[in-house]
Amino acid sequence: MTDRELHEKLVETLAAGKPAAVATIIDAHGSTPRKVGAKMLVFADATTFGTIGGGCGESAVLRKALEVLLTGHSPAMVAVDLTDEIGTKNADVCGGRMRVFVEPHLPG
C-alpha cells in the first residue's frame, strides 16, 4: 500500500461521513516488522487498511485507535515492545521496539 492509496482511502472515508484514525510508526529500534513511516488506517468498525506489522503489536495499536475514535478524539502514542520474554521464544516475533502515533480524523 502506498501513501497515496492510504490518503485516497482516508479522503473517501471522511467524505462518506465516517471517522478514521491514522497510525504511523514514528520510531523503531531493533528488528521490527515495519519501519518508520509505515501507516495503517483504523475505522470505527475495527477494520483496517494497510499494516504496521501485524501480530500483538498491531493489535495493541488497533485497540488504542478505537479508543481514540470512540472517546475524546485525542491523539495518542502507543509503545510496542516486541522484546518480551514470550516474544523472544517465538521465532515469528521480531524482537524490536516501536512507537506509533495514532491520530484521529473526523468527517467535516
N, C-alpha and C positions, 0 to 999 in steps of 0.2 A: 504494500500500500504506500502510495506517495503522499507527500504533504498536500499536494493539490487535491488528490482524491479525498483525503480527510477533510480538508477545507470545504470542498463541494458538498460532502455529506453533512457537515455541520450547518452550512447555509440552508440546505434542503430541509433539515430537521427543524431549524428555527423558523423557516418560512411556513412550515406546517403547524406552527404554534406549540412545538414541543421543546422542552429544555434538554440540554446535554451537558456533560462535563468532559473537559479535555484533560487527560492525564499525560504528563510529559516527564520523561526521565531527565532530571536536571543534574544529576551527579551519579557516577558509577565507579566503583573501585573493585578490583579483583575480577574474577570471572563471572560475568553476568550474561543473561540470555540476549539482552539488547543493550545498546549503548546510549549515551547522552543524545537527546533529541528525539528518541523514539516516542511515538504518541499513540494514544488509544482514546476513542470516544466511548463514553458510557451514557446510556439512555436510561430514563426513569423506570423502564420496564426490566432493567438489569441486562439488556442485551448490549453488545459491544460492537465496535467497528475498529479493526486494527488490533494490535497487541503490543504489550510492553514486555512480553516474555513468557506468559502462561504460568501455570502452577500456583502454588500457595502465595507467592508474591503478588501475582496479578489479582488473585482473589482478594487479598487484603486491600489493594488499591480499588477494586470494584466496590467493596463494602464502603470504603471511605467516600468514594464518588457518589454512591447512592445516598449516603448521609448528607453530603454537601447539597445534593439536589433536593432532598426531601425536608431538610431543616436548615433554615437560616441562609442558605446560598452564599456562604463564605468560602473563600479558597482554603485549601488545606495542604499540608505536607505529609507524605507517608514515607517512613523509613522501612525499607525492605532489606532484611538481613537473611541472606542465603547461606550463612556460615554456621548455623546452629548445629548442635550435636547430632540430631536426627538427619539433617541435610547432608552432613559430611559422610554419613554412612551409605548414602544413596548416590550412586554414580550418575543419576539423572539430574542432580542438583548442581548448580554451577559453583557455588561457594564464594560469591562476592556480596557486595552491598550496593544498594541504590537508594537515591532519594527521588521521590516522584511528586511533582506539583500537580494538584488537582484543582482545576478552575472551572466554575460553573458558567454556562452561557444560557441566558434566558431569552425567550422569544420577545420581539418588540424592541 
